[in-house]
Amino acid sequence: MYNIYFYIIIAVVILDFVWGQILSYLNRRRMSREIPVELKGIYNSEEYARQQDYQRTNSRFGLISGSFSFLFILLILLFGLLGWLDGSLREYTGHFLYLPLIFFGILFILNEIIDFPFDWYATFTIEERFGFNKSTPRLFVIDWSKGILLSALIGGSLFTAILFIYRYTGEWFWLLAWSVVSGFSLLMSLFYSEWIVPLFNKQTPLESGELRDAIELLTQKAGFELNNIYVMDGSKRSTKGNAYFTGFGKKKRIVLFDTLIKELETEEITAVLAHEIGHYKKKHVIQSIFLSIIGTGITFYILSLFLENIFLAKALGGQTASFHLGIIGFSFLFAPISELTGLFFNFFSRRNEYQADQYVVRFGLGDALISGLKKLSVKSLSNLNPHPLVVFWHYSHPALLQRIKAIRGS
């Protein structure tokens, strides 16, 4: 059990936790009782005090939940419990399909049960305390149950397809599995808002009126054909506003949270949508899909080199090389590479955000976008003064102050 793979995996888990805590500490170091000069005019004293309290509360909660997860995973690895579970299940079945499905099914359910009290506390204690939560215990449990069933159905079906591919294609496994997963991802990008979202939220076409007229005028000016403009009842769970763009071609759709419509003026909402249109016009959607597909292919190829590795299985406490232990062992070993590729994707995403903001400026909506972003940030008690290293490492969007500076500079 205690081979080179074991020690590498333990080192990766420890370093990942330590690095995460260092980044959190750097963010906490930037907290202060006085409003930083750069935030004056965005937060007033009362709002800033609430934001700092909210950030401090979430930071403490993140430390507790993160430490629990870290210790739990560490104990599982040190005692070889993954290998023990594999050996125990083999007493009942060694089937190429049933064994990995049952193995991952048990881990999935266990993970959901462990996460449940943390999610409950975050929703009904932290979010409730700061006035964000609009969910009810009944709705929370229903959402949780739907999430489990949906994950089991979709994830189980996709994993079953991958197992059959692995069983019957040999060395071509990674290429065919890559094709299936990429095809599924494209399908979800087209139909997610039509198939998945309605299971949790109600979406209704935006009614005729000042807002729809303003949006349609914008799309005409931008040469952006769009008929699918929907409003989603996000207020049934949270007061935080949002909007998103999904799909491409005739399937493209813009969805506005009802909380966004309530908080922002018509021109501000139009500016937010111009930003989303900018992503489409700048080909960011296609670029992101392409990069994601390439990343998936590389991941599957590297994964194929580790499957059925007896030494990796033994590092997890197993006695027999297996597909499922190979996947888990690989996920630990691949984590550092995933972090590095994540840095690239975050940098790429932040660059795209700046470009989409500049697209808004072309329509004379730069000030409206700034005003809208300020309102949304203050309403959600966002941390507007994160440590630069945290932004570099984790943020897919530039911090608000960086975006404001770029918009005004352009």
N, C-alpha and C positions, 0 to 999 in steps of 0.2 A: 504493500500500500504506500509506504513512504519512499516513493521514487522521485525522480527529478520533476515529473509532471505535477506531483502532489505539492512540492515546495513552490513551484512556479505559480500554481493556482492560489495557494495560501498567500503568497506575496502579492499577487494581483488584487485579491480581495482586501487585504490590509491597506495597501497603498491607495486603492480607490476610495476607501472610507476616510483615510487620513487626509487625502487631497480634498475631498468634499468638505471636510470640517475646516480645513485651512481657508477655503474660499468663503465659507459661511462666516468664519471669524473676521476675514477682511471686510466683509459687508457690515458686520456688527461694529467694527472699529470706526466706520464712517457715520454711525448714528450720533446725533447730538441733540441737546435740548433746544438750542437756538436754530432758527431757520437759516440754512446756508444761503449766502448772498445770491447764488444762481437760482434758488428756488423761490425767492421773494417775488410776489406778483402771481405765483401759481398756487401755492399753499398759503393760507393765513395761519395765524398762530394755533388756533383751535384745530383746524384740519391737519396741520403738520404734527401736532401732538398725538392725534388719533392715528395718523399714518405710522409714526414711530412706534406706538404701542402695538399696532397691528403687525408691523414687521418684527418687532421683538417677540411677540407671542408666537408667530409662525416660525421664527428661528428656533425658539426653545422647543416647540413641538417637533420641528424637523430633526433636531438633535436627538430627542427621545426616540422618535420612530425610526430614524436612521440607525441609531445605536442598537436598537432592538433587532432590526433586520440584519445588521452586521454580525451581531453575536449569534443570532439564530443560524445564519448561513455558515459561520465559522464552526459552530458546534456540529452541524451536519457533516461538514467536510472532515473535521478532526476525528469524528467517530465513524466515518465511512457509512453513514446512514443511507445514502443513495445506492451504494452497492448492496447494502443489506436489503433494501426494498426490492431491488432487482432480483436478488437471490430468493427472497421469500415468494415473489410472484412466480418464479420459475418452477416452484414446487407444484403449481397449479396449471401453468401453461407456458409453452415455449414458442407459441405460434408467432410468426413474423409480424402479424398485424395486431393480434389481441394484446400481446405482451407490452409493446410500446404505447398502445392506446390507453391501456389500463394504468401503466406507469405514469404517463403524463397527466392522465385524468386525476389520479390521486394527488399529484403535486399541484395541479391547478386548483382543485377544491380546497386543499390545505392552505394554499396561498390566499384564496378568497376569504376563508374563515379567519385567517390571521389579520388580513387587511381590514376586515369589516369594522372592528371596534375603533381603529384609527380613523377610518373614513367617517364613521358616525360622529366621533368626537370633533373632527375638523368641521363637519357640517353643522352639527347641532350645538356645539359649544363655541368654537372660534368664529365661524361665519355668522352664527346667530348673535353672538355678543356684539359684533360690529355692524349688524343690521343688513347683512348681505343675504342671508338664507331665507328663502321663501318655500322651501320644500317641507313636506310633512313626513313623520316617521313612516306612514303607510306608503307614500310615494317613493321614499328612499328605498324601502325594502322591495317594492315593485321594480324599480329601476335596477337594483342589485340583482334581483332574480332574472330579469330580462337579459341583463348583461351576461350572466353566467350561461343561460340557455343559448344566447346568440353566439357567444364565444365557443361553446361546445359544438354547436351545429356547424358554424362556418370554419372554425379552427380545426375541429375534428374531421370535417370533410376534406379540407385542404391537406391536412397531415396524412390522412388515409391515402390520398392520391400520391403523395410523396413517397409513402411506404411501398406502394405498388410499383412506382417507378424505380425505386432503389432495388426492390426484389428482382425485377425482371429486365433491367437495362444495363446493369453492371457499370462499366467505365463511363457510359454516357449519362449516368444518373444526374450529375450536376447540371448538365446542359438542358436536359428535359425538365428537371425540377425548376430550374431557373425560368424556363419558358412558361410553365404552369403558374408559378407565383407571380411573374410579371404580367401575364394575361389577367390574372385575378385582380391585381392592383389596378390595371387599366379599367377593368370592369367597375371596380368600386369608385374610381375617380369620376366615372360617368353617371353611375346610378346611386351612389351613396345617399344623396339627399332625397331621392325618390323611394328607395327601398329601406334604408336603415333609420334615418331620422324620424319618419312618421311613427316608428315603434315607440318613440320617446316623447316627441313633440308634435304639435299641430302646426302645419304650415298653410297659410292662406295667401292668395294673390293680393298684392298691394292694391288697395282701392284707388279709384280715380280721385284726383284732387291735386292740391298744390305740390305735394311731394312727388307723386308719380309724374306729373307734368314736368317738374324740374329734372327728374332722372331721365325721362325720355328725351328732353331737350339736350341734356349732356351726352347721351348715347348717340344722338344724331350728329352732334358736333364732332364727336370722337370717331364717327364712322364705325360704331360698335353695335351690331344688330343684337338686340336683347329683348325678348318678350317675357322671360321668366323672372319676375321680381316678386319675391315672397316675404311675408312677415312671419316670424316664428315666435311662439309664446314662451320665450326664455324666462319671463317673469314668474313662471310657476315654480322655478327652482332658485333663482337668484336675481338680485337687483342689478348685477353687473351687465353692461351693454356690450354688444359685439355685432359683427357682420362678417360674412364670409362669401367667397366666390368658389364655385365648384363646376366641374365639367369643362368641356370644350366643344367647339362646333355647335350644332343645334341643341346640344344638351347643356350648354352653359347656363348657369343660374346664379342669381345673387339673392342671398337670404339676409334679411335684416332682423335682428332681435327687437321685439317690441319695446324693450328697455332702452335700446339705442334711439328709437324714434321718440320716446318720451323725454330723453335727456338732451338731445341735440336739436338745433334749429335746422330748417330745411337746407340752407346753404352748407351747413356743416356736414349734414348727412350726404349731400351731393359730393362734397369734397372727399369724404371717406370712400364713396363708391368710385369716384374718379381715380383714387389710389388703386382700387381693385382692378379697374379697367386698365390702368397703367401696367399692372402685372401681366395682363393678357396681351396687351399691345406690344410689350417688350419681350414677348415669348418666354416669360419667366415660368409659366405653368408647364410648357413643353420641356423647357430646359430642366426643371426640377424632376419631371417624370423620367426623362432620359438619364439623368445622373443617378436617380434612384434605381433604375433598371440595371445600369452598369454596376452600381455598388452591390446589388443583389447577386448578379452573376459572379462577381469576384468572391463574394462571401460563400456562395455555394461551391465554387471550385476549391477554395481553401478547406471548406468543411469536408469535401470528399476525400481529402488527404488524411483526415483524422478518424473517419468512421471505421469501426471494427479494429481500433487500436487497443490491444490488450493492456498496454502499459497505462494508457489513459483511463481505461476502465478500472484498473487496479488502484490508480490514484484516487478514485472515488469510492473505493472499498469493494468493488466488484471482483468477481472471479472469472467472468466470461466477457469477452469483447461483445459489444452490442451497439446497435444503431442509436438507441436512446441515451445510453451513457456517453457515447461518442459526441452526440449533440450537446449535452450538458457540459462535458469537459471542454469541448471546443468553444462554447459560449464564454467560459471563464478565460480561456487563453486568448480569445479574440478581442476581449474587452479593451485592452490598450490600443489595439488597432482601430477599434470602433470609436474610441475617444479621439484619436487623431483625425479620422475621417469626419467625425462630428465637428471638429474645429473648422475643417474646410467647408462643410455644408453650412455652418453658421456664418462664416465669413461671406460665402456666396449669397446666403439669404439676406444678410445685412446690406450688402451691395445692392441687391435687388430692391430692398425697401427704399433706399435712397433714390434709386432710379424711378420707382413708382411715385415717390413724393415729388420729384422734379416734373413728372408728367402732369401732376395736379397743378403745379405752378403755371404750366402752359395755358391753362384755362382761367387764370386769374383767381384761383381758389386757394392759394397758399395760406393766406391769413385765416380763411375759414377752416382749413385743415388743422392749423396750429390751435385754433380756438377749440375745435372738436376734440383733438387729442388731449388738450389740457383738461377739458371737462371729464372725459372718460378716465383719465389717469387719477384725477382728484377723487372722482366718485368711487373708484375701485381701490383707493388708498395705495396706489402703486409706489414702489420705491423709485424715486426719480434721481437718486444720487448713488447708484450702485458702484462698487469698486470696478475700475477699468479691467482688471484681470477677470473678474466675474463676467463682465459683459463679453470679453473676448472668448471665454471658455464656454459659456452657457447660452448667451442671448442669440436668438435667431433674428431679433429686431434690434436696431440701435436704441439706446436709451432716449427718452423723450427730449432731453436737452440737446443731444447730438442731432436729432431730427429737426428740431426748431432752428438750430444754428445753420444746418445745411439748407433748409427751406428758405430762410431769410437771405442766406448768402447767394442763392441761385437767382 
